Amino acid sequence: MDVLRPPLIRIGGRVYRKNLTQEQAFPHEEEDFYAGPSDCADEPCDAFVVEETERGFQCRVEVPSPLYKYIIGKKGETKKRLETETRTSISIPKPGVEGEIVITGQQRSGVISARTRIDVLLDSFRKKQPFTHFLSFALNQPAIQQKFLQFKEEVLEKCSKDHGVSSSLFQNPAKLHLTLGTLVLLNEQEIQKACDLLQRCKEDFADQITGGQPLTVEVAGVEYMNDDPAMTDVLYAKVHMKDGSDRLQMVADQLVERFVASGLMLKEWDRVKLHATVMNTLFRKDPTEERNNTMTGKSSFKERESFNGQNILKLFENFHFGEVQLDSVRLSQRFSSDASGYYATSGQL
């Protein structure tokens, strides 16, 4: 199913969208979430190392410091409960200090049980963290920016009277881009792991697909991301290979597949939707809102004011933003800017 165009179902004279269901993520601050014995396997396994010491057994866990609070819980209750029920002692570094969590106990089974439950906690709360980085192709070349500003000027000139259309909806031209996927990287070690994986992707398949040469793409035409153009939240420019091949799609899909397999990225869709956001109602809510992609600001969805994009789609259906050569995939940092105005880059392929 095309997630951007969900099927419509007619029931009793009304029309309903059949959407994919996804878990709604809410921010958690030191929530006392605890996985009980029935929620995880406590049997010994080879997924981690348990060392024998003079006083019993111990296991070390590499955990980014922002996640410590989820193991501690409110007033330390989660940590105390873990220690009591598994008969272990759990040592956690001070807040903001990167290091290892050390589990010690007299019984090997108790150490394994505590480690397994901590893994369940970390996996649950990591999925609820806002993303910190994303893989992107930059589309902020001067010629593209110029055409984008022309597009913005003409839209405001011809469509400003349409419901909800205003200058605050438009992307920052210096940050025009294609987003391939988002990541939660919580410390320097995880950032380095992502950078290393990017380089392996270059060696394993990217150079073979591209022939070691930049990909020439055309940015032309606009499309919307819902089933009613009169109630548009996101309008994007379409991107395709100039030679008609699917090499850009292949690179994007294989990159995401590799990052998902590594555990650095969550799988969202079967294929990467190649698009460049040019208008987004999230930008209206807060001018300082990160103008990144359609995943930004999920929690404010109910507060978004849609705009009528019907005339824009009709008048600018074939608007040509220009050609661009894509020569690198960047690991871009959210809420950042470099000297060019684009997102700061932690690494690139």
N, C-alpha and C positions, 0 to 999 in steps of 0.2 A: 504494500500500500504506500502511495506517495504521502508522506507525513505532512507535506505542505499543502496538499489538496485532499483532505479527508473525504471519504464518500458521504453523500447526503442520503438520509433515510426519511421517507415521508410516512408519518403516522397520524391518523386522525386529522388530516388537513394541515398539519404542522410539519416543518422541515427541521431535522436534527442533523448535526454533524456526528459522525462516528469517529471519535478520536482515540489514539493510543492512550492507554492509561500508564502514568508514571508516578512513582512516589514523589510527593511534594517535599522539598527540602526546607527545613526551618532552621534558623540559627540556634545553636545550643551553647549556653554558657554554664559550664560546670554542672551539667545535669547529672543527677545521680542515677545513671543508667547502668544496670548490672545484668550480665548474662548468667543465669543460674545454671546449675549442673545439667539440666535437661536441654540447654540451648547449645551445648558444644560437646565435642568428644574429648574425654579425658584420658584416653588410652595412649600409651607411648607411641611416638611416631618418629620418623627420621627427618622431619621438616626443619628441626632446629637441634642445636647441640646442647646437651646437658652434661656438665663437667662434674666429676667427683672430687670433693675437697676433704680436708681433714675433719670438717664439721658436718659433712653430708654432701649435698649436691647444690649446684647453682646453674643458672641460665641467664645469658645476657641478651637484651633486646634493644636494637637500634630504633629509637623513637624520636621523631622531630619534636622539639620543645613545645610547639603550640598544642600538641596532643596530650601533654602531661596531665592537664586538668581533667581530662575525661577518665583517666585511670584513678586519679585522686578522688574525684566526686565532691559533692557538697560537704564541707567540713571534714573531708577525708573519709567519708563513710564508705565509698566504693572500695578504696584501698584497704580499709580495715576489714571489710567483709571478705574481700578476696583472701587476705592473710589468714583470717580466722577459719574460713571454710576449707582452705587448702593446706593449712598449717605451715605457712611459709612466711618469710619476711621479704618485703618488696622495697628496694632502695631506688628513689627517683631523684634525679638531679634537680637543682634549684631552678625555679622558673626562668626561662630565657637562656639557660645554659645548656648547650648541646652536649649530649653524652648518652650513655647507655643506662637503661633500667636493668637492675640486677635482682634476680629472684633467687633466694636461698632457702633451703629447707633440709630437714633430716631425711625425708623420704623422696626418692626420685619421682614417684607418681604424683606427689603433691606439687613439686616444681613444674612438672609437665602440665598438670591441671591448671595451675596459675598462669603459665605461659599461654596455654590454649585460650583461656578466657580473656586474657589481655589482648590477644590477637583478634578475638571477636569484637571487643570494645573498639579497638583501633580501626578495624575495617568498617564498622558501622559509622563512626563519627568522621572518618576521612571522607566518606561519600557525601557528607553534609557540609564540607568545607567549601567556601566560594573558590572558584578557580583563580590561580595566581599567574599562570602563563598560558600561552596558546601557540600553536604552530601556524605560521602565516606566510603568504606571499604578499610582498608590498606592492601596492598599485598607486603609489604616490609620486610617480615620475612627473616632472613639470608639465608635460603636454597633457597628461591625464587630469592633473589638477586644474589646468586651465579650462578644459572642456567640462569638467565637473562644475566649476564656478559659472560657466555659461549655462549649463543645465539648471542650476539653482536660480540664476537670474531670470531665465525664461519661464520657469515654473511659477515663480512668485509674480511675474508680470501677467501671466495668462490664467493662473489658477488660484490666486490668493483669496478669491471670494468663495472658493469651495470650502465646505465645512472642515475646520481643523487644520487647514494648511497654513503654515507660518515658517519663518526663517529658522526657528529654533529646532525644526525637525531634521535639518541636514547634517550629514557627517562632516567632521573636520577634514578638509581636503588633504592635509598632511598625513592623515592616518587611514586613508583608503587602503583596503586590503582584502585578501581572501583568507578566511579562517578555515583551517583544516580540522582542528580539534582543540579542546581545552584540557589543561592539566592542573593538578593540585601538587605543587612542589613546595614543601614546607621548610627546607633548609638547603644549605649549599651542596650537601652530598647528593640530594635528590636532583638538584639542578644539574650537577655534573653528570649524573647518571643519564639524564635526558640528552645532554650534549653529546655524550659518548655514543648513545644509541643513534642519534642523528648521523654521526660520522659513519657508523656501521651500515646504516641504510644507504648512504651514498655509495659505499663500496659494494654492497650486496645486490642492489637493484637499480638505484636512481640513475647512476651513470650509464647503465646498460639501456634503460628506457629512453633517456634523453640523448644518448650518444655523446655525453659530455658537453653538450651545447645548450644555450638558453632556449627556453620554449617561447615561441612567438604566439601571443594570444590577442584576440580582439575583445574589447569591452564594448558591447553594443546592445541596446534595447533594455527595457525595464520590465520587471515582473513583481507581483505581490505575493505575500506569504500566508494568505488565508483564502477562504472561499467566497468572500464578499468584498469586492473592490470598493464599495461605498463605506466600508468599515475597515480600513487598512491600518495596520500597525507598523509593518516593515515593507519598504519598497527597495528593491535591489537591482543592480545592473547585472546583466547576464555576461558570462565569460565563456569563450570557447577557443579552441586551437585554430589558428589561421589556416593550417593545412588540412583541417577537417578530421584529424586523427583524435584518438582518445588518450594520448600520452599523458596529458595533464591529469585526467581522471585516474589513470593507472598509478601515477606517482602519489596522488593524494590518498587513494584507497589503500595502497600498500603501506604507506607511512602510518596511517591510522591503525591498520591491522597490526603492524609491528609494535606500535606503542601500546595498544590494548593488550597484546600478548605479554608485554613486559610488566604489566600492572600499573603503568604510569598514566594510563588514560582509560576512561570507562567507555564501553561501546554504547553508542546512542542509535545510530542508524546503519543500515546495510551498506549504503554508499555515501560518500561525502557529497554534500550539496554545494557545488561551486557557485558562489555568489558574492557580490560586493555590495554591502549595505550602503545606500545613499540617503535614505530617509528612515527615521525610526522614532516612534512616539516616546520612547524612553528618554530621548534627548530633550523633549519638551519639559518633562517632569523636573529635571535638574540639569542646568547647563554644564555642571561639572561632572555629570554622570559619565562613566567610562564609555566612550563610543566605540565599543569593540565589536560585538556581534549579537545575534538575536537571542543568545543565551543569557546576556547580561541582565541583571535586575529582575530575576524571576519573581521575587517577593513583591514587587511593585506592580505586577501585571494588572491587578484589579483597579489600580489608580490611573492606568493609561487612558488617554483620550484619543480615540482613533480619528483618522482623517478620511475624507472622501477622495479616493485616488482615481476615480473613473476617468476624469478628464486628463489627468496626467498620463495614465496608461494609454489613452487614445492619442494624445498629441505627441507623446514621446516614445511611442512603441518601438521605433527604430532609431532612437537617438544614438549617435556614434560617439563614444567617449574616447576612442582611439585604440592604437595598438601598443603593446608593451612586451618587452622581453623579460621573462621570469628566469632569473639566474640563481636564485637561492631560496631555500625554505628557512625561515627564521624561528627560533625559539624566543618569542616576544614576551615581555614582562607587562602584565596588566598595570594600569595606573602609572604609566611612566612615559617619558619622552626623551629622545636623543637630540643631537644638535640639529637634525633635519626636521624635527617635529614628529617623526614617526616613533613607534614604541621602542624603548631600549631593548637591545638584543642580548640575550644570555648566551646564545650559540647559534650556528647556522650550518646548513648543508650546502 
